[in-house]
């Protein structure tokens, strides 16, 4: 979900880049709030996840939904990432947020919830900080290092958390037929969200390794060049 400016030389304070700086700073601060809320709850309640959703959901909904703008950023050429890269990442997050977590309270007791909250918030605080500093051409090595190192643990943690929450929701969806359209109806159309969700989960199998390996390639490219410059 990239919101970094194009790599070609440009004025950091052009209207487009000024907007991206604001967007990335705002998003980084928002996700920092989610991280603080998550850690505070887990520490103060000694790891008890009851009430974790209630304490984090309002800010989480705002800043994860805001990521929809990143599809538009890509579509209009404001950032270098293609829509085909950004869309599935935003879509999967929004699916978990709105169609799973916000729709089925049973998922709030899943261990997957704190897993994805930690993974999402730490990742996004660093990612958005990296992006706005990159526009200014002032990225400290430590930010680059964290951006291209912590993903090794955070990506599997987040994906596992997302899948656990979806697995928790599956039997409820099967029982209630939530978001499904059954026959008969005037349009003679059927839609079974249960099977759609299973397909989405199965898509993690080819998609996650591709994104994960891409990040390793980026790590070698970015940290390798940074190390050479430091030497």
C-alpha positions in Angstrom: 0.0 0.0 0.0 2.4 2.6 -1.1 1.9 6.3 -0.8 5.4 7.4 -1.6 6.2 10.0 -4.3 7.5 8.9 -7.6 11.2 8.3 -7.7 12.0 10.8 -10.3 13.5 14.1 -9.1 10.8 16.6 -8.0 10.0 19.4 -5.7 9.2 18.0 -2.3 6.8 20.9 -1.7 4.9 20.7 -5.0 1.1 20.4 -4.4 1.2 16.6 -4.9 4.1 16.0 -2.7 2.9 18.4 0.0 -0.4 16.4 0.0 1.5 13.1 0.3 3.6 14.5 3.2 0.5 15.5 5.1 -1.2 12.1 4.3 1.7 10.0 5.4 2.4 12.1 8.6 -1.3 12.0 9.5 -1.5 8.2 8.8 1.7 7.5 10.8 0.4 9.4 13.8 -3.0 7.7 13.5 -1.4 4.2 13.5 0.8 5.3 16.4 -2.4 5.9 18.4 -3.7 2.4 17.5 -0.3 0.9 18.6 -0.4 2.8 21.9 -4.0 1.8 22.6 -3.2 -1.8 21.8 -0.1 -2.0 24.0 -1.7 -0.1 26.8 -4.7 -2.5 26.9 -2.6 -5.6 26.8 -0.2 -4.4 29.4 -2.8 -3.0 31.8 -5.0 -6.0 31.4 -2.1 -8.5 31.7 -2.7 -9.8 28.2 -6.4 -10.2 28.5 -8.0 -9.3 25.1 -11.5 -8.7 26.4 -12.3 -5.1 25.5 -9.3 -4.8 23.1 -11.6 -4.2 20.1 -13.7 -1.6 21.9 -10.5 0.3 22.9 -9.0 0.4 19.5 -11.8 0.1 16.9 -12.7 3.7 16.5 -9.2 4.9 15.5 -8.5 1.7 13.6 -11.6 2.1 11.4 -10.6 5.6 10.5 -7.0 5.0 9.5 -7.4 1.6 7.9 -10.3 2.9 5.8 -8.2 5.9 4.9 -6.0 3.5 3.0 -8.6 3.4 0.3 -7.2 6.7 -0.9 -4.0 4.9 -1.8 -5.8 3.1 -4.6 -6.7 6.6 -6.0 -3.1 7.8 -5.5 -1.9 4.9 -7.7 -4.7 5.3 -10.3 -4.0 9.0 -10.9 -0.2 8.5 -10.9 0.5 10.4 -7.7 2.7 7.5 -6.5 4.8 5.0 -8.3 3.0 1.8 -7.2 0.6 0.3 -9.6 -3.1 -0.2 -8.8 -2.6 -3.9 -9.3 -0.1 -4.0 -6.4 -2.1 -1.6 -4.1 -5.6 -2.9 -4.6 -5.3 -6.5 -3.2 -3.4 -5.2 -0.1 -6.1 -2.6 0.6 -8.9 -5.0 -0.2 -7.7 -7.7 2.1 -7.3 -5.3 5.0 -10.7 -3.7 4.5 -12.3 -7.1 4.2 -10.9 -8.2 7.5 -11.8 -4.9 9.2 -15.3 -4.3 8.0 -16.7 -7.7 6.9 -15.1 -9.7 9.7 -14.1 -7.7 12.8 -16.7 -5.0 12.6 -19.5 -7.5 11.7 -18.9 -10.5 14.0 -18.2 -9.7 17.7 -17.1 -13.3 18.2 -13.9 -12.5 16.4 -12.9 -10.0 19.1 -12.1 -12.9 21.4 -9.8 -14.5 18.8 -6.0 -14.4 19.5 -5.8 -13.2 15.9 -7.0 -9.7 16.9 -4.0 -8.6 19.0 -1.7 -10.3 16.5 -3.0 -8.3 13.6 -3.3 -5.1 15.6 0.4 -5.3 16.6 1.5 -6.2 13.1 -0.6 -3.7 11.3 0.2 -0.7 13.6 3.9 -1.2 13.9 4.2 -1.8 10.2 2.2 1.3 9.3 3.9 3.7 11.8 7.2 2.8 10.2 6.0 2.6 6.6 4.3 6.0 6.6 7.2 7.6 8.4 9.5 6.1 5.7 7.4 7.5 2.9 7.1 11.1 4.1 10.8 11.2 4.9 11.6 9.7 1.5 9.7 12.5 -0.2 12.0 15.0 1.7 15.0 12.8 0.8 15.8 12.6 4.6 15.3 9.0 5.5 17.6 8.0 8.5 19.2 4.7 8.2 17.4 3.4 11.3 14.0 4.0 9.6 15.1 2.2 6.5 16.5 -0.7 8.6 13.3 -1.0 10.6 11.2 -0.8 7.4 13.1 -3.6 5.7 13.8 -5.8 8.7 10.8 -5.9 11.0 8.6 -7.1 8.2 10.2 -10.5 8.5 8.3 -11.1 11.7 5.4 -8.6 11.3 4.1 -9.9 7.9 3.7 -13.5 9.1 2.2 -12.3 12.4 -0.3 -10.1 10.6 -1.3 -12.7 8.0 -1.7 -15.3 10.7 -3.9 -12.9 12.8 -6.1 -12.1 9.8 -6.6 -15.8 8.9 -7.4 -16.7 12.5 -10.1 -14.0 12.7 -11.6 -15.2 9.4 -11.6 -18.8 10.6 -13.4 -17.7 13.7 -16.0 -16.0 11.6 -16.6 -18.9 9.1 -19.0 -21.0 11.2 -21.0 -17.9 12.1 -21.3 -16.9 8.5 -22.3 -20.5 7.6 -25.0 -20.5 10.2 -26.4 -17.0 9.7 -25.8 -16.7 5.9 -24.4 -13.2 6.5 -23.8 -11.1 3.4 -25.2 -13.9 1.3 -28.0 -13.9 -1.2 -30.1 -17.1 -1.4 -32.7 -18.4 -3.8 -35.4 -17.8 -4.6 -35.2 -14.1 -5.3 -36.5 -11.8 -8.1 -33.1 -11.6 -9.7 -32.6 -15.4 -9.6 -29.1 -14.7 -8.2 -27.2 -16.4 -5.5 -24.1 -15.3 -3.6 -22.5 -17.3 -0.7 -20.1 -15.2 1.3 -19.0 -18.3 3.2 -17.3 -19.7 0.1 -16.1 -16.3 -1.1 -14.3 -15.9 2.2 -12.7 -19.3 1.8 -11.5 -18.3 -1.6 -10.1 -15.1 -0.2 -8.3 -17.1 2.5 -6.9 -19.5 -0.2 -5.6 -16.6 -2.2 -3.2 -15.9 0.7 -1.3 -19.0 -0.2 0.1 -17.6 -3.5 -0.1 -13.9 -2.6 1.7 -13.9 0.7 4.9 -15.5 -0.6 5.0 -13.2 -3.5 4.8 -10.1 -1.3 7.1 -11.5 1.3 9.8 -12.4 -1.2 9.4 -9.0 -2.8 10.1 -7.3 0.5 13.3 -9.4 0.8 14.4 -8.2 -2.6 13.7 -4.6 -1.6 15.6 -5.1 1.6 18.7 -6.3 -0.3 18.3 -3.4 -2.7 17.7 -0.6 -0.1 19.9 -1.8 2.8 22.6 -3.0 0.5 22.9 0.4 -1.2 22.6 2.2 2.1 25.5 0.1 3.6 27.7 0.9 0.6 27.0 4.6 1.0 27.8 4.4 4.7 31.1 2.7 3.9 
